[in-house]
Amino acid sequence: MVNALRLHPQDSVVVALSDLPAGTRLVWADMDENITVTTLRPIPFGHKVAIATIRRGEAVIKYGAPIGLATEDIVPGDHVHVHNLRSVRGAAQR
């Protein structure tokens, strides 16, 4: 049963389609059957979950575009939110 939504094939995160307990195997529509990603902690409905390793300072990709930078290393199954993501949308260019 599909429990996550990948908005673009290049996304490094999926969106939880319901509250997901820790240990839930993620399933999304276009997933490669060789990929297995399991949530590491509970994920609230509508929140992002990493499906790839994202190193500190690397872009988090959603909608096929960067939505922010990882503030720490993120592994597949991690909750991706304000505790480990710094938004770059609308940030002043320096």
C-alpha positions in Angstrom: 0.0 0.0 0.0 1.3 3.5 -1.0 2.0 5.5 2.2 4.3 8.3 0.8 4.3 10.7 -2.2 7.4 11.4 -4.3 6.7 14.6 -6.1 9.5 14.4 -8.7 11.8 11.6 -9.7 14.9 13.5 -8.5 13.5 14.2 -5.0 15.6 13.1 -2.0 12.5 13.2 0.2 9.0 11.8 0.1 5.9 13.2 1.9 4.1 11.0 4.5 0.5 10.4 3.4 -0.6 9.6 7.0 1.0 9.5 10.4 3.7 6.8 10.1 5.1 4.9 13.1 8.8 4.2 13.5 9.7 1.1 11.5 7.3 1.7 8.7 8.5 0.6 5.3 7.9 3.5 2.9 6.1 2.8 -0.4 5.6 5.3 -3.2 4.2 5.0 -6.7 7.3 5.1 -8.8 9.8 3.5 -6.4 12.5 1.2 -7.6 11.6 -2.2 -6.2 15.3 -2.7 -5.1 15.0 0.3 -2.7 13.9 -0.3 0.9 13.5 2.7 3.2 12.1 2.4 6.7 11.2 5.3 9.0 13.6 5.7 11.9 11.1 7.5 14.2 7.4 8.5 13.9 6.7 10.8 11.0 3.6 13.1 11.1 1.2 13.3 8.2 2.5 15.7 5.6 6.1 15.7 6.8 9.2 14.8 4.7 11.2 11.6 5.0 14.6 11.2 3.5 14.9 8.4 0.9 18.6 9.1 0.1 21.6 10.1 2.2 21.9 13.9 2.4 25.2 15.2 3.8 25.4 18.3 5.9 25.4 21.4 3.6 23.9 19.5 0.7 20.6 20.6 -0.8 17.4 18.8 0.1 15.4 18.2 -3.1 11.6 18.3 -3.3 9.6 19.2 -6.4 12.8 18.5 -8.3 14.4 21.6 -6.8 16.4 22.5 -3.7 14.1 23.6 -0.8 16.9 24.0 1.7 20.2 22.8 3.0 20.8 20.0 5.5 22.2 21.3 8.8 23.4 17.8 9.7 23.9 14.5 7.9 20.5 12.9 7.1 20.1 9.2 6.4 17.3 7.4 4.6 14.3 7.1 6.9 15.1 10.2 8.8 12.4 12.9 9.5 13.4 16.0 7.5 12.1 19.2 9.1 13.3 22.4 10.8 15.6 20.5 13.2 17.8 19.4 10.3 16.9 21.6 7.4 17.6 25.3 6.8 15.3 26.9 4.2 16.9 28.8 1.4 13.7 29.9 -0.3 13.3 33.6 -0.2 16.7 34.0 1.5 18.6 37.2 0.6 21.4 36.6 -1.9 24.9 37.6 -0.7 
